[in-house]
Amino acid sequence: MHTIDMDLVEMTLDVMKYTIDRISNLTPEMGAPKSEEELMRIVGETVTPEGIGGESAFQLFKDVLVKATVPIDHPRHLAFVPAAPTRAAIMFDLVTSASSIHGAYWMEGAGGIFCENQAMKWLVSLTGLPKGAFGVFTSGGTAANLSAMVAAREEWRSRNTQNVGKKALMLTSHGAHSSIQAMAKVIDADVVMIDCEEENLTGRELQNAIDELEEKDRNRLFAVVATGGTTNAGIVDDLDTIANICEKENVWFHVDCAYGGGALAAPSVRHLFKGVERADSITIDPHKWLFSPYDCGAVIYKDLELAKKAHSQKGAYLEIFKDDGANGFNPADYQIQLTRRVRGMPLWFSLAMHGTNKYREAIETGMELAQIASKKIEERENLELVRPASLSVVLFRRKNWTPDEYRHWTYKNHREGFALVTPTTWKKETVLRFCFINPDTSKKDIDMILDSLE
């Protein structure tokens, strides 16, 4: 398996040709999922004692398997939070994999970690956090949120020995990402969800929620999670007033900017994030609005030492990495993963190649597309905006449609390889949702999707 022969060389050329073709394709075929039974019937068993050969396996992937996936960078993929990695980032993802760099410790991965840290320095600068703040790249927002929660809980426990062994409690809003509740389960913490009178969480509502806690629960409160761009609607919580309450109550302030973090680079909306610079930790997903390939999240801490106390692993075979001779930045000390690839390297290469101004322009394009779509929706009698566009998200309704009609429309467009736009729920109503990330999405793409709602 590890020898280099002519078959391997030819396979490498085939893979590179496919990669070049895919990178240069602006409108990749929008595949559609097939059932496992159907894929098994077409493809058959691929993992066998003797193997089926690289040529056969690759042909199956090209002819069948990749066509049963949805390319996340298709210009008419506007569902969930799509992605649009730059060609430079995609190419360097190949380099990252081929280089076999272990990104946990400086001793092994110094050059790769240096690249990551260059990209991280720019991310931290966007937040406005004070000097000394820094972060690491993770597998995504879920892992970043979990890492931040662990650091917050451990800091809370270290303040008072009576908190050790006590089940912790956090506060967040109903607009928070699902990973907040899921990761609270992982660390066995309780979550109180705050109902917001308006559409975003404010400091006043947070204070009211804290005041309503029984004393025993107030003593369990270790963190507040605000959202810098909700996944469902792109809404930014009132971060500055929330920061005021967290400081007053001496509670860890975490801001989940997994989706909206890219907008920190956009002058047109940077004011919406006032207060993010006062956070104790921040989550940003470069694989969303910073055009990096999957998977690439990031967690940033105001105080790195608090994260290190929570996450640094100890073991006989790990001690050499902490030795003076191996002195350097060790990403494994600041998040939940020990073994990690240098997943920030593709982002670094793209930033180095294109410059941060191009990133700002591409992010602003996403918000411009949301405004363009909003105007087009308002011009059509059969459509109606549900609320003003927020960041790059647009919520709208097809008048008089039922939830079943929305679902039927979604699956029809998907099956035909035309577009992927999915319904969501807003204030108990089923509506449609656009999320613009890809700057290659055109006005024509928007018109074609809206035309299909006639």
PLY file of the C-alpha trace (Angstrom):
ply
format ascii 1.0
element vertex 454
property float x
property float y
property float z
element edge 453
property int vertex1
property int vertex2
end_header
0.00 0.00 0.00
2.85 2.38 0.72
4.98 1.72 -2.35
5.24 4.19 -5.21
4.55 2.58 -8.57
3.16 3.55 -11.95
-0.42 2.85 -10.84
-0.04 5.37 -8.03
1.46 7.98 -10.36
-1.41 7.54 -12.85
-3.94 7.70 -10.04
-2.36 10.92 -8.79
-2.66 12.45 -12.26
-6.32 11.40 -12.45
-7.04 12.92 -9.07
-5.30 16.17 -9.96
-7.16 16.41 -13.27
-10.48 15.91 -11.48
-9.52 18.52 -8.90
-8.54 21.09 -11.53
-11.78 20.49 -13.45
-13.83 20.84 -10.26
-12.08 23.99 -9.08
-12.55 25.67 -12.46
-16.25 24.72 -12.70
-18.38 27.72 -11.71
-21.69 25.83 -11.93
-21.11 22.29 -10.67
-23.90 19.81 -11.11
-26.29 19.94 -8.18
-26.61 16.35 -7.15
-29.44 14.81 -5.19
-29.25 12.14 -2.50
-30.14 8.55 -3.28
-31.24 5.98 -0.75
-28.62 3.65 0.68
-30.38 0.74 -0.99
-30.21 2.44 -4.40
-26.54 3.32 -3.98
-25.77 -0.23 -2.93
-27.56 -1.56 -5.99
-25.58 0.71 -8.31
-22.20 0.65 -6.60
-22.11 -2.62 -4.69
-19.61 -3.45 -1.97
-16.46 -1.39 -2.31
-14.42 -2.56 0.67
-13.37 -6.13 -0.04
-10.48 -8.41 0.99
-8.68 -7.93 -2.32
-9.77 -4.36 -3.03
-11.46 -3.11 -6.21
-8.55 -0.97 -7.38
-8.07 2.78 -7.39
-9.31 3.27 -10.94
-12.59 1.47 -10.26
-13.15 3.19 -6.92
-12.46 6.63 -8.38
-14.72 5.97 -11.35
-17.57 5.01 -9.00
-17.02 8.23 -7.08
-17.08 10.39 -10.22
-19.97 8.63 -11.96
-22.26 7.88 -9.03
-21.26 8.92 -5.55
-20.39 12.58 -6.01
-23.63 12.99 -7.97
-25.49 11.90 -4.85
-24.15 14.93 -2.99
-25.03 18.60 -3.06
-22.03 20.85 -3.83
-22.06 23.36 -1.00
-20.65 26.07 -3.28
-23.35 25.89 -5.96
-24.55 29.46 -6.64
-28.18 28.39 -6.17
-27.51 26.57 -2.91
-29.05 29.09 -0.51
-30.17 26.70 2.25
-28.86 26.35 5.80
-25.53 28.26 5.88
-23.82 27.28 2.63
-20.15 27.83 1.88
-18.02 29.08 -0.97
-14.35 28.29 -0.37
-11.95 30.21 -2.55
-10.08 28.25 -5.19
-6.87 29.15 -3.41
-8.15 27.68 -0.13
-9.32 24.50 -1.87
-5.97 24.03 -3.56
-4.11 24.53 -0.34
-6.37 22.05 1.40
-4.75 19.49 -0.89
-1.34 20.75 0.17
-2.37 20.61 3.82
-3.39 16.96 3.51
-0.37 16.00 1.42
2.03 17.61 3.91
0.95 15.32 6.79
1.42 17.95 9.49
0.30 17.12 13.02
-1.07 20.39 14.33
-1.28 19.75 18.06
2.18 20.86 19.18
4.79 23.32 17.95
7.52 20.68 18.20
5.96 18.74 15.30
4.03 21.35 13.41
5.78 24.69 13.90
5.60 25.85 10.27
1.95 24.91 9.84
0.96 26.35 13.21
2.77 29.58 12.29
0.55 29.80 9.18
-2.55 29.20 11.27
-1.50 31.83 13.77
-1.04 34.40 11.01
-4.66 33.84 9.95
-5.79 33.79 13.58
-4.12 37.14 14.24
-6.35 38.68 11.57
-9.47 37.03 13.00
-8.68 38.34 16.47
-8.12 41.83 15.06
-11.66 41.77 13.65
-13.13 41.19 17.10
-11.44 44.15 18.77
-10.53 42.05 21.79
-7.74 43.48 23.98
-4.05 42.70 23.61
-3.25 39.15 24.64
-6.43 37.65 23.19
-5.88 34.77 20.79
-7.43 31.54 19.60
-7.12 28.25 17.77
-8.82 26.56 14.85
-11.29 23.76 15.55
-13.40 21.37 13.51
-16.34 23.78 13.53
-18.64 25.93 15.64
-19.86 23.02 17.74
-16.34 22.10 18.86
-15.51 25.78 19.36
-18.60 26.35 21.50
-17.82 23.24 23.53
-14.23 24.35 24.08
-15.40 27.77 25.25
-18.01 26.26 27.58
-15.44 23.97 29.18
-13.09 26.90 29.74
-15.92 28.96 31.23
-17.03 26.19 33.56
-13.53 25.45 34.76
-12.91 29.15 35.45
-16.17 29.24 37.47
-15.11 26.21 39.47
-11.65 27.60 40.14
-13.16 30.73 41.70
-14.94 28.79 44.44
-14.20 25.27 45.62
-17.91 24.88 46.43
-18.58 24.94 42.69
-16.54 21.78 42.13
-18.94 18.93 41.48
-21.90 21.30 41.27
-24.01 21.13 38.11
-23.45 24.38 36.27
-26.09 26.51 34.53
-25.93 28.86 31.56
-28.31 31.37 30.01
-28.96 31.94 26.32
-31.82 32.89 24.03
-34.17 30.83 21.90
-32.33 32.18 18.86
-29.10 30.49 19.90
-27.64 27.75 17.71
-28.70 24.19 18.50
-25.11 23.31 19.40
-25.35 25.39 22.58
-27.95 23.09 24.10
-26.28 20.01 22.65
-22.86 20.89 24.08
-24.39 21.79 27.43
-25.52 18.16 27.56
-21.96 17.04 26.85
-20.63 18.94 29.87
-23.74 18.08 31.92
-24.83 21.69 32.38
-28.35 23.08 32.50
-29.54 25.73 30.03
-32.21 28.35 30.63
-33.61 29.75 27.39
-34.67 33.40 27.48
-37.74 34.58 25.57
-37.03 37.84 23.75
-39.71 40.50 23.44
-38.15 41.78 20.26
-36.00 39.65 17.97
-32.68 39.82 19.77
-31.53 39.27 23.32
-30.89 42.46 25.29
-29.15 43.22 28.54
-32.45 44.12 30.16
-33.92 40.73 29.31
-30.79 39.00 30.52
-30.94 40.86 33.83
-34.60 39.96 34.24
-33.78 36.30 33.61
-31.01 36.37 36.20
-33.27 38.11 38.73
-35.91 35.41 38.25
-33.46 32.62 39.13
-33.75 31.08 42.56
-30.69 31.70 44.72
-29.47 28.12 44.34
-29.66 28.45 40.54
-28.02 31.87 40.55
-25.12 30.27 42.35
-24.87 27.72 39.52
-24.75 30.34 36.75
-21.38 30.22 35.01
-21.93 31.60 31.50
-24.13 33.62 29.18
-24.13 32.81 25.46
-25.12 35.57 23.06
-25.37 35.21 19.30
-23.65 37.34 16.70
-25.87 36.44 13.76
-28.50 33.77 14.34
-28.49 30.93 11.85
-32.21 31.19 11.22
-32.51 34.92 10.60
-29.10 36.60 10.85
-30.05 38.54 13.99
-27.33 39.97 16.23
-28.00 40.16 19.96
-27.47 43.45 21.81
-23.93 42.48 22.73
-22.93 45.70 24.48
-25.76 45.70 27.01
-25.33 41.95 27.56
-21.65 42.57 28.28
-22.67 45.15 30.90
-24.76 42.58 32.76
-22.12 39.84 32.51
-19.50 42.16 33.99
-21.90 43.26 36.75
-22.84 39.68 37.60
-19.29 38.32 37.14
-20.39 35.74 34.55
-18.43 34.45 31.54
-19.62 36.14 28.33
-19.44 33.93 25.22
-20.50 35.16 21.77
-21.36 32.59 19.12
-20.48 34.26 15.80
-20.13 30.97 13.92
-22.18 32.25 10.98
-22.10 36.02 11.48
-18.43 36.32 12.36
-17.47 37.00 8.77
-19.48 40.22 8.94
-16.99 41.57 11.47
-14.86 42.34 8.41
-17.65 44.33 6.74
-17.71 48.06 7.56
-21.40 48.34 6.60
-22.56 46.21 9.54
-19.64 46.23 11.99
-21.61 48.54 14.30
-24.15 45.75 14.90
-21.47 43.84 16.81
-20.64 46.58 19.30
-19.73 44.84 22.56
-18.18 41.74 20.98
-14.80 43.15 22.02
-15.88 42.66 25.65
-16.48 38.92 25.31
-14.54 36.30 27.23
-14.70 33.94 24.23
-15.94 34.05 20.65
-16.76 31.39 18.07
-16.23 32.06 14.35
-16.54 29.53 11.50
-14.16 30.34 8.62
-15.79 27.51 6.65
-18.94 29.60 6.50
-18.47 33.27 5.63
-14.68 33.37 5.42
-14.51 31.09 2.40
-12.45 28.26 3.84
-13.04 24.57 3.03
-14.71 22.26 5.51
-13.95 21.81 8.25
-12.65 24.97 9.88
-14.02 26.64 12.98
-12.28 28.89 15.47
-12.51 29.71 19.16
-10.96 32.92 20.46
-10.31 33.72 24.12
-9.72 37.02 25.87
-7.51 35.19 28.37
-5.61 32.28 26.82
-4.32 31.10 30.20
-7.86 30.30 31.37
-8.35 28.12 28.28
-4.99 26.44 28.85
-5.87 25.57 32.44
-9.06 23.93 31.20
-7.73 22.05 28.17
-4.01 21.28 28.48
-3.54 17.50 28.60
-0.93 15.72 30.65
0.72 12.40 29.97
4.16 10.83 30.13
4.57 10.82 26.37
3.33 14.42 26.06
5.81 16.02 28.43
8.48 16.44 25.74
6.12 18.79 23.88
6.06 21.10 26.90
9.87 21.05 27.28
11.84 24.28 26.88
13.49 22.82 23.79
10.08 22.52 22.13
9.04 26.03 23.11
6.22 27.37 20.98
2.45 27.74 20.66
0.61 24.46 21.21
-2.98 24.54 19.84
-3.88 21.35 21.71
-3.68 23.32 24.96
-6.61 25.57 24.09
-9.45 23.38 22.80
-10.89 19.90 23.17
-8.89 18.11 20.49
-5.43 16.65 20.93
-4.90 15.15 17.48
-5.70 17.82 14.91
-4.84 18.75 11.35
-3.67 22.29 10.63
-7.10 23.19 9.29
-6.36 26.92 9.39
-3.69 26.61 6.68
-6.04 26.84 3.67
-7.52 30.03 5.14
-4.02 31.41 5.69
-2.97 30.71 2.10
-6.10 32.31 0.66
-5.66 35.38 2.87
-1.99 35.61 1.95
-2.75 35.22 -1.75
-5.72 37.58 -2.04
-5.40 40.01 0.86
-8.02 40.94 3.43
-9.60 43.64 1.22
-10.89 40.98 -1.16
-12.44 39.18 1.79
-14.20 42.35 2.89
-15.58 42.87 -0.63
-16.82 39.27 -0.92
-18.59 39.45 2.46
-20.22 42.77 1.55
-21.44 41.10 -1.66
-23.39 38.55 0.40
-25.26 41.33 2.16
-25.85 43.19 -1.08
-27.40 40.03 -2.55
-29.74 39.82 0.44
-30.90 43.39 -0.18
-31.32 42.73 -3.90
-33.38 39.61 -3.17
-35.52 41.55 -0.69
-36.38 44.17 -3.31
-37.20 41.51 -5.89
-39.48 39.76 -3.41
-41.31 43.00 -2.62
-41.93 43.54 -6.35
-43.81 40.24 -6.72
-47.47 40.02 -5.81
-47.32 36.39 -4.77
-44.39 36.89 -2.38
-43.94 38.83 0.83
-41.01 39.61 3.11
-41.45 38.23 6.62
-38.94 40.67 8.13
-36.15 42.91 6.83
-33.03 41.09 5.69
-30.41 40.62 8.43
-26.78 40.19 7.45
-27.13 37.84 4.44
-30.36 36.09 5.47
-33.77 36.78 3.92
-37.02 35.33 5.27
-40.07 35.49 3.02
-43.34 33.73 2.31
-45.19 32.50 -0.74
-48.67 33.83 -0.05
-51.30 31.21 0.79
-48.90 28.28 0.74
-49.08 25.46 3.25
-46.05 23.77 4.84
-46.57 20.80 2.50
-46.41 23.07 -0.54
-43.11 24.54 0.65
-41.67 21.06 1.13
-42.92 19.85 -2.25
-41.35 22.88 -3.95
-38.03 22.30 -2.17
-37.81 18.62 -3.13
-38.91 19.28 -6.71
-36.15 21.84 -7.28
-33.65 19.59 -5.58
-34.56 16.50 -7.61
-34.29 18.50 -10.83
-30.82 19.74 -9.89
-31.99 23.32 -10.09
-31.60 24.78 -6.59
-31.58 23.99 -2.91
-33.68 26.40 -0.89
-35.37 25.02 2.20
-38.20 26.23 4.42
-37.79 27.21 8.04
-40.07 28.27 10.86
-40.44 31.86 12.00
-42.83 32.66 14.84
-44.54 29.30 14.31
-45.09 29.95 10.60
-43.43 27.96 7.82
-41.59 30.37 5.52
-38.77 30.33 2.97
-35.20 31.38 3.69
-32.28 32.56 1.59
-28.76 32.63 3.03
-26.25 34.31 0.72
-22.60 33.38 1.12
-21.35 32.71 -2.40
-20.37 35.92 -4.24
-20.89 34.02 -7.52
-24.65 33.91 -6.91
-26.16 36.25 -9.49
-29.29 38.37 -9.84
-30.34 35.90 -12.53
-30.04 33.03 -10.04
-32.33 34.91 -7.65
-34.84 35.63 -10.42
-34.88 32.00 -11.53
-35.61 30.76 -8.01
-38.34 33.35 -7.47
-39.83 32.52 -10.88
-40.19 28.90 -9.76
-42.59 30.09 -7.01
-45.17 31.32 -9.54
0 1
1 2
2 3
3 4
4 5
5 6
6 7
7 8
8 9
9 10
10 11
11 12
12 13
13 14
14 15
15 16
16 17
17 18
18 19
19 20
20 21
21 22
22 23
23 24
24 25
25 26
26 27
27 28
28 29
29 30
30 31
31 32
32 33
33 34
34 35
35 36
36 37
37 38
38 39
39 40
40 41
41 42
42 43
43 44
44 45
45 46
46 47
47 48
48 49
49 50
50 51
51 52
52 53
53 54
54 55
55 56
56 57
57 58
58 59
59 60
60 61
61 62
62 63
63 64
64 65
65 66
66 67
67 68
68 69
69 70
70 71
71 72
72 73
73 74
74 75
75 76
76 77
77 78
78 79
79 80
80 81
81 82
82 83
83 84
84 85
85 86
86 87
87 88
88 89
89 90
90 91
91 92
92 93
93 94
94 95
95 96
96 97
97 98
98 99
99 100
100 101
101 102
102 103
103 104
104 105
105 106
106 107
107 108
108 109
109 110
110 111
111 112
112 113
113 114
114 115
115 116
116 117
117 118
118 119
119 120
120 121
121 122
122 123
123 124
124 125
125 126
126 127
127 128
128 129
129 130
130 131
131 132
132 133
133 134
134 135
135 136
136 137
137 138
138 139
139 140
140 141
141 142
142 143
143 144
144 145
145 146
146 147
147 148
148 149
149 150
150 151
151 152
152 153
153 154
154 155
155 156
156 157
157 158
158 159
159 160
160 161
161 162
162 163
163 164
164 165
165 166
166 167
167 168
168 169
169 170
170 171
171 172
172 173
173 174
174 175
175 176
176 177
177 178
178 179
179 180
180 181
181 182
182 183
183 184
184 185
185 186
186 187
187 188
188 189
189 190
190 191
191 192
192 193
193 194
194 195
195 196
196 197
197 198
198 199
199 200
200 201
201 202
202 203
203 204
204 205
205 206
206 207
207 208
208 209
209 210
210 211
211 212
212 213
213 214
214 215
215 216
216 217
217 218
218 219
219 220
220 221
221 222
222 223
223 224
224 225
225 226
226 227
227 228
228 229
229 230
230 231
231 232
232 233
233 234
234 235
235 236
236 237
237 238
238 239
239 240
240 241
241 242
242 243
243 244
244 245
245 246
246 247
247 248
248 249
249 250
250 251
251 252
252 253
253 254
254 255
255 256
256 257
257 258
258 259
259 260
260 261
261 262
262 263
263 264
264 265
265 266
266 267
267 268
268 269
269 270
270 271
271 272
272 273
273 274
274 275
275 276
276 277
277 278
278 279
279 280
280 281
281 282
282 283
283 284
284 285
285 286
286 287
287 288
288 289
289 290
290 291
291 292
292 293
293 294
294 295
295 296
296 297
297 298
298 299
299 300
300 301
301 302
302 303
303 304
304 305
305 306
306 307
307 308
308 309
309 310
310 311
311 312
312 313
313 314
314 315
315 316
316 317
317 318
318 319
319 320
320 321
321 322
322 323
323 324
324 325
325 326
326 327
327 328
328 329
329 330
330 331
331 332
332 333
333 334
334 335
335 336
336 337
337 338
338 339
339 340
340 341
341 342
342 343
343 344
344 345
345 346
346 347
347 348
348 349
349 350
350 351
351 352
352 353
353 354
354 355
355 356
356 357
357 358
358 359
359 360
360 361
361 362
362 363
363 364
364 365
365 366
366 367
367 368
368 369
369 370
370 371
371 372
372 373
373 374
374 375
375 376
376 377
377 378
378 379
379 380
380 381
381 382
382 383
383 384
384 385
385 386
386 387
387 388
388 389
389 390
390 391
391 392
392 393
393 394
394 395
395 396
396 397
397 398
398 399
399 400
400 401
401 402
402 403
403 404
404 405
405 406
406 407
407 408
408 409
409 410
410 411
411 412
412 413
413 414
414 415
415 416
416 417
417 418
418 419
419 420
420 421
421 422
422 423
423 424
424 425
425 426
426 427
427 428
428 429
429 430
430 431
431 432
432 433
433 434
434 435
435 436
436 437
437 438
438 439
439 440
440 441
441 442
442 443
443 444
444 445
445 446
446 447
447 448
448 449
449 450
450 451
451 452
452 453
